[in-house]
Amino acid sequence: MKNYIKTIIFIFLLGSYSIGFSQNNTISKNAQISILTCGSGSELYSTFGHSAIRIWDPVTRTDNIYNYGIFDFNAPNFYLNFVKGKLLFKVNKQDFSRFLYEYQYDKRSVKEQILNLNYTQKEQLYNYLEKNVKPENRDYLYDYLYNNCATKIIGVLNSSLGKDLSLNEDHLTEKYTFRQLLDQKLTTNTWSSFGIDLALGSRIDKKATALQHTFLPDYVWSQLENSTIKGEPLVLSNRSILKEEVKAKSINFLVTPFFWVFLLLAVVLFITYMDFKNHLWSKWLDGILLFVTGISGLVLTLLWFATDHTATANNYNLLWVVPFNLVALYFIFRKKDSALIIHKYSIFLLILLLVVPIVQLTGVQKFHPAFIPVLLSLAIRYIFIWYKTKNNKN
C-alpha cells in the first residue's frame, strides 16, 4: 500500500514537473506572437518611440514582453561607457500588464501587429528569445542608428525565422537621410534638435536604406506590414491597444534656441558698433565666444576620435566650433607680440566660416537653422578682430 502511494506521489510530482516544464520552456500551438510599437514620450530618450515583442499563450497562461530597450544606470562605469559609445543594453522579459501600465501612465500609444506564424515558426522564435534572455546572452552593444530596441526586432525575426521570412525593401515611396528621419520626431526650435545637429556628424546625412529606416519603431511597423512569411503576409492582423492622448504642447519662446541665438546676434551687433564708433575693443566678448566655441570644438573632437559613436564622426561643425580657439584666448589677452598672430588666425577662422555654407549647399552635412545667427555673430567679431589687428597694434 505504501509503495502504491509512493508511486502515485511520484507520478503526480513528475506530472507537475512536466507541466511546469511545458509552461516555462515551450509554447502551445495556440500561442500568439506579436510586435508592439509604442508612441513617443515627453523625454528625449523616449521621443522616438519603442518596439518590443509580445508572446501570449492562453494554454500556459503566460503573457510576456521581450524588451530590448533596457539599460542600467547603476551598471559599473555607466556614464563613462555612455560617453565612449560602449553602452551595454540588454533584453529583458517582463509581464505584459506591467509593461502596458507604464505606457498608460505616460499616456503613450501602443499598437500591436499579430504575426502570421505556424507552430514551428513560433517555437523557433520563442526558443531564440528564451536563449537570448539568459544572463550570458542578454547584453548587447548599443548603437542608436544601427543596433537599438527597434533594429533588434528585425534582427530577431531574421535570425529565428531564416529563409521563411522575406523583407520587402521596395515599399517606401521616399527614402530619407538619418538626419531627416530624426527630424521627423523632433521640433526644430528645441535644444534637443539643436544639440543633436551639433553633436552628430555628416555620417547621418547619407540616405538610409529601407531596412536602416527601422532604427525608428514607426518604420519597423511599416516594414512588417510589407513583409511575407513563406509567401503569405507576415502580419495576420493589427490593432490599437492604447491610443495616444493628445498633449497640449506649449513652448516658451524665451527658452528656445532661436531666441537666444538672435539675442546673441543683437548683442554682438550692438557691441561691435559701439567698439567701432568709440575705437574700443571689447575683448571680453571675443574671449567668451572663443572659449565657448573652443570648448564645444574640443568635445566634438573627442566624440569623433576618442569614442566608438558611429554618428559623431566626420562632424563639419568643427569648421565653426574650433578647438584651437582655446589657444587663441591666450594671445587675445597677451599684452605683447600677439597682434600679428591673432590677425592671421582671424583670417583662418573667416576662411573656415566661408566653407560652412559650401558644406551645407553640397549636402555633405546639414546644419541646424539656429546656427545661422551664431555664424553671423562669429563672422562679425572675426572681421572686427582682423580690422583691429591689421596694423599689428594691440
PAMARKOL-457363 format. One line per 10 residues: their letters; for each residue x, z, y of C-alpha. Coordinates in steps of 0.2 Angstrom, whole numbers, always signed. Each point is the difference from the previous one (the first is absolute). Example, Ala and Ser with C-alpha at 12.3 -4.5 7.8 and 13.67 -1.06 7.14 Angstrom:
as = +62 +39 -22 ~ +6 -3 +17
***
This chain:
mknyiktiif = +0 +0 +0 ~ +14 +5 +12 ~ +9 -17 -4 ~ -16 -9 +3 ~ -2 +8 +17 ~ +18 -3 +4 ~ -2 -18 -4 ~ -16 -1 +11 ~ +10 +8 +15 ~ +15 -12 -3
ifllgsysig = -12 -15 +0 ~ -8 +6 +16 ~ +16 +3 +9 ~ +7 -17 -6 ~ -16 -8 +7 ~ +2 +9 +16 ~ +18 -5 +2 ~ -5 -18 -4 ~ -14 +1 +13 ~ +12 +7 +12
fsqnntiskn = +12 -13 -4 ~ -13 -14 +2 ~ -5 +7 +17 ~ +17 +2 +7 ~ +10 -15 -7 ~ -13 -14 -3 ~ -15 -7 +9 ~ -16 -6 -8 ~ -7 -17 +0 ~ -12 +5 +13
aqisiltcgs = +13 +5 +13 ~ +0 -9 +17 ~ +16 -4 +9 ~ -1 -4 +19 ~ +10 -2 +15 ~ -4 +11 +16 ~ +3 -6 +17 ~ -1 +13 +14 ~ -2 -3 +18 ~ +11 +5 +15
gselystfgh = +3 +18 +6 ~ +4 +7 +17 ~ +18 +4 -4 ~ +14 -13 +1 ~ +4 +2 -19 ~ -18 -3 -4 ~ -4 -14 +12 ~ +3 -14 -12 ~ -11 +7 -14 ~ +3 +4 -18
sairiwdpvt = -2 -6 -18 ~ -2 +9 -16 ~ -5 -3 -18 ~ -15 +9 -8 ~ -4 +2 -18 ~ -17 +7 -5 ~ -5 +3 -18 ~ -17 +7 -4 ~ +4 +3 -18 ~ +15 +11 +4
rtdniynygi = -8 +6 +16 ~ +15 -3 +10 ~ +1 -8 +18 ~ +17 -1 +6 ~ +10 -8 +14 ~ +17 -7 -1 ~ +8 +1 +17 ~ +16 -8 +5 ~ +0 +7 +17 ~ +6 +18 -3
fdfnapnfyl = +16 +7 +9 ~ +6 +18 +1 ~ +5 +7 +17 ~ +9 +14 -9 ~ +11 -11 -11 ~ +19 +3 +3 ~ +7 -10 +15 ~ -18 -8 +3 ~ +3 -4 +18 ~ +18 -6 -2
nfvkgkllfk = -5 -11 -15 ~ -15 -6 +11 ~ +12 -5 +14 ~ +13 -8 -12 ~ -14 -10 -8 ~ +2 +9 -17 ~ -17 +8 +0 ~ -7 +3 -17 ~ -19 -2 -3 ~ -9 +4 -16
vnkqdfsrfl = -15 -4 -10 ~ -12 +14 -3 ~ -16 +2 -10 ~ -14 +10 +8 ~ -19 +2 -2 ~ -10 -13 +8 ~ -12 +13 +8 ~ +14 +8 +9 ~ +8 -16 +5 ~ -17 -6 +7
yeyqydkrsv = -3 +17 +10 ~ +16 -3 +10 ~ -6 -17 +6 ~ -17 +6 +3 ~ +7 +14 +10 ~ +11 -12 +10 ~ -16 -12 +2 ~ +10 -14 -7 ~ -8 -14 -11 ~ +2 -2 -18
keqilnlnyt = -5 -16 -10 ~ +3 -4 -18 ~ +3 -15 -10 ~ -4 +2 -19 ~ +12 -11 -11 ~ -6 -12 -13 ~ +11 +7 -14 ~ -3 +0 -19 ~ +4 +15 -10 ~ +18 -5 -4
qkeqlynyle = +4 -4 +18 ~ -7 +17 +5 ~ +11 +9 -13 ~ +15 -10 +6 ~ -3 +5 +18 ~ -5 +18 -4 ~ +16 +3 -11 ~ +11 -8 +14 ~ -7 +12 +13 ~ +1 +15 -12
knvkpenrdy = +18 -4 -3 ~ +3 -2 +18 ~ -7 +17 +5 ~ +13 +9 -11 ~ +12 +10 +10 ~ +15 -11 -5 ~ -9 -16 +5 ~ -11 +5 +15 ~ +12 -2 +14 ~ +4 -16 +9
lydylynnca = +10 -6 +15 ~ -12 -3 +14 ~ +1 -15 +11 ~ -14 -3 +13 ~ -1 -19 -1 ~ +5 -3 -18 ~ -3 +16 -11 ~ -14 +11 +6 ~ -17 +7 -7 ~ -8 -18 +3
tkiigvlnss = +14 -11 -8 ~ +0 +12 -14 ~ -17 -5 -5 ~ +4 -18 -3 ~ +17 +5 -8 ~ -10 +11 -13 ~ -12 -13 -4 ~ +13 -13 -2 ~ +11 +11 -11 ~ -14 +7 -11
lgkdlslned = -11 -16 -2 ~ +14 -13 -1 ~ -5 -18 -3 ~ -18 +4 -1 ~ +0 +3 +19 ~ +0 -15 +12 ~ +3 +4 +19 ~ -7 -15 +11 ~ +12 -1 +15 ~ -10 -14 +8
hltekytfrq = -15 +10 +6 ~ +7 +4 +17 ~ -5 -13 +14 ~ +13 +7 +11 ~ +16 +9 -3 ~ +8 +12 +12 ~ +17 +8 +4 ~ +2 +18 -5 ~ +0 +5 +18 ~ -17 -9 +3
lldqklttnt = -7 +9 -16 ~ +5 +17 +8 ~ -8 -5 +16 ~ -16 -3 -9 ~ -1 +19 -2 ~ +8 +6 +16 ~ -7 +1 +18 ~ +13 -9 +11 ~ +0 +13 +14 ~ +5 +15 -10
wssfgidlal = +17 +8 -3 ~ -2 -4 -19 ~ +0 -18 +4 ~ +14 +1 +13 ~ +11 +11 -12 ~ -3 -12 -15 ~ +5 -15 +10 ~ +15 +9 +7 ~ +6 +7 -17 ~ -3 -15 -11
gsridkkata = +11 -16 +0 ~ -2 -18 -2 ~ -2 +1 -19 ~ -19 +4 +3 ~ -2 -16 +10 ~ +1 -11 -15 ~ -16 -7 -8 ~ -6 +10 -15 ~ -5 -8 -16 ~ -17 +4 -6
lqhtflpdyv = +6 +13 -12 ~ +10 +8 +14 ~ -15 +2 +10 ~ -6 +13 -13 ~ +11 +14 +8 ~ -16 +2 +10 ~ -15 +7 -11 ~ -12 -12 +8 ~ +10 -15 -7 ~ +1 +8 -17
wsqlenstik = -19 +0 +0 ~ -1 -19 +4 ~ +14 -4 -12 ~ -10 +8 -15 ~ -16 -8 +6 ~ +9 -17 -3 ~ +10 +4 -16 ~ -5 -3 -18 ~ +2 +8 -17 ~ +1 -13 -14
geplvlsnrs = -9 -12 +10 ~ -14 +12 +5 ~ -2 +8 +17 ~ +11 +16 +1 ~ -13 +10 +10 ~ -16 +3 -10 ~ -9 +7 +15 ~ +3 +10 +16 ~ -9 +13 +10 ~ +2 +12 +15
ilkeevkaks = +2 +18 -4 ~ +3 +7 +17 ~ -4 -9 +16 ~ +11 +2 +15 ~ -7 +10 +13 ~ +1 -8 +17 ~ +12 +10 +11 ~ +0 -1 +18 ~ +17 -5 +6 ~ +5 +5 +17
inflvtpffw = +17 -2 +7 ~ +6 +8 +15 ~ +9 -13 +10 ~ +12 +12 +8 ~ +8 +4 -17 ~ +2 -18 -6 ~ +16 -10 +0 ~ -6 -13 +13 ~ -3 +14 +13 ~ +17 +7 -2
vflllavvlf = +10 -16 +0 ~ -9 -7 +15 ~ +3 +17 +9 ~ +18 -2 -5 ~ +0 -18 +8 ~ -8 +7 +16 ~ +12 +14 +2 ~ +15 -12 -4 ~ -6 -12 +13 ~ -3 +13 +13
itymdfknhl = +17 +9 -2 ~ +10 -17 -1 ~ -9 -5 +16 ~ +5 +16 +9 ~ +18 -1 -7 ~ +2 -17 +6 ~ -8 +3 +17 ~ +10 +16 +3 ~ +16 -6 -8 ~ -1 +14 -13
wskwldgill = +3 +0 -19 ~ -12 +12 -10 ~ +12 +1 -15 ~ -11 +14 -7 ~ -13 -14 -4 ~ +12 -11 -8 ~ +7 +15 -10 ~ -17 +3 -7 ~ -3 -18 -5 ~ +17 -1 -8
fvtgisglvl = -2 +16 -9 ~ -17 -4 -7 ~ +4 -18 -5 ~ +17 +6 -7 ~ -8 +13 -11 ~ -14 -11 -6 ~ +13 -14 -4 ~ +11 +13 -10 ~ -16 +5 -10 ~ -4 -19 -3
tllwfatdht = +18 -3 -5 ~ -1 +14 -13 ~ -16 -6 -7 ~ +7 -17 -2 ~ +17 +4 -8 ~ -1 +18 -6 ~ -17 +0 -10 ~ -8 -9 -14 ~ -16 -5 +11 ~ -2 -18 -3
atannynllw = -11 -2 +15 ~ +12 +7 +13 ~ +14 -13 -3 ~ +3 -14 +12 ~ -8 +8 +15 ~ +2 -10 +16 ~ -6 +14 +10 ~ +18 +5 +1 ~ +2 -14 +13 ~ -8 +12 +13
vvpfnlvaly = +2 +17 -8 ~ +19 -1 -1 ~ +10 +14 -7 ~ +15 -4 +10 ~ -10 +6 +15 ~ +5 +18 -5 ~ +18 -5 +4 ~ -5 -8 +16 ~ -7 +16 +6 ~ +18 +7 +1
fifrkkdsal = +5 -14 +12 ~ -15 +0 +10 ~ +4 +18 +6 ~ +19 -1 +0 ~ +7 +0 +18 ~ +14 -12 -2 ~ +4 -17 -8 ~ -17 -2 -8 ~ -8 -13 +12 ~ +8 -15 -8
iihkysifll = -5 +6 -18 ~ -18 +3 +5 ~ -1 -16 +9 ~ +5 -10 -16 ~ -11 +11 -11 ~ -15 -3 +11 ~ +3 -19 -2 ~ +1 +3 -19 ~ -17 +10 +0 ~ -8 -14 +11
illlvvpivq = +5 -13 -13 ~ -7 +10 -14 ~ -17 +2 +9 ~ +0 -19 +3 ~ +1 -2 -19 ~ -15 +11 -3 ~ -14 -13 +5 ~ +10 -14 -10 ~ -2 +11 -16 ~ -18 +3 +4
ltgvqkfhpa = -4 -19 +4 ~ +9 -6 -16 ~ -10 +12 -11 ~ +16 +9 -7 ~ -8 +17 +5 ~ -15 +4 +10 ~ +1 +14 +13 ~ -14 +12 +5 ~ -8 -5 +17 ~ +3 +17 +7
fipvllslai = +19 -4 -1 ~ -2 -13 +14 ~ -1 +13 +15 ~ +14 +9 -8 ~ +11 -16 -1 ~ -4 -4 +18 ~ +4 +18 +5 ~ +17 -2 -8 ~ +3 -17 +7 ~ -3 +7 +18
ryifiwyktk = +12 +14 -2 ~ +14 -11 -9 ~ -1 -12 +14 ~ +1 +14 +13 ~ +15 +7 -9 ~ +8 -17 +0 ~ -3 -2 +18 ~ +7 +18 +4 ~ +16 -3 -10 ~ +3 -19 +4
nnkn = +14 +5 +13 ~ +7 +13 -12 ~ -5 +14 +11 ~ -8 +16 -6
***
